[in-house]
């Protein structure tokens, strides 16, 4: 009898649209990187943004370099980053992992993928529940998109800009998922095989849950997770035609307006064949620019909250007096 974690992991084939909502969280190009490659990227140590537009550009570049630790370092001011490192060790924070949809399910997913005979278990579940079930899968996708859309509109932590951006992304991913061959075992087999191998290579003990992340700390955890997420996105592109990497490479970023230490950026990119046009606020702290929502949510994670109040309240503690 298949256990619940195996069934949950198998369902990722159907719920990949939700997993991809965190567009600016991870990305890959080509095969999954080795630990050495990630280390080289980190040692290059790109500098924090000195212009508003660069606040988005430097993060996009870290994603394309598959450098999760570098992303975390450049997304927030140094003082906040140091607090986040401590927060990982004592279990208060898992930012930037909580930028990923379904981040709380990540340890269970890793555990299921690391089980003995995981690939055969997952394929057995897939064939029993999903193979050829196009109508059921389509209904599930529509329900997921509708539920997620309602959540986005009602969630108080979302700013108006976030709501608009996420709503556009949901529509694009929903259309992609309805057209993707999610019920075809010929695509699921290599998808699961690649994820099982990547989960085992990560060296993260999924059964230990969040304790594994605390034990490893922020830097090691992100370095080990980056290849796993890279493999996930590579398989979404290869097996199901969703190219998040292309969306990032083609992203157009320009300054919409700047008033003192605050600015608004306009992001345009194509996701799953649909044009996305989004606004992102940026803030200058100690001479460097950051995307305000990332700073706000990172600070909120240390306080045990899912996100701070919309606006600039979340970044004030790290602004020069």
ABEGO torsion letter per residue (X at the ends): XBBAAAAAAAAAAAAAAAAAABABABBBBEBBBBAAAAAAAAAAGBBBBABAAAAAAAAAAAAAAGBAAAAAAAABBAAAAAAAAAAAAAGABAOAAAABBGAAAAAAAAAAAABBGAAAAAAAAAAAAABGBAAAAAAAAAAAAAAAAAAAAABAABBAAAAAAAAAAAAAAAAAAAABBAABAAAAAAAAAAAAAAAAAAGBBAAAEAAAAAAAEAAAAAAAAAAAAAAAAAAAAAAAGBBAAAAAAABBBBBABBBEABBBBBBBBBBGGBBBBBBBBBBBBGGBBBBAAAAAAAAAAAAGBABBBBEAAAAAAABBX
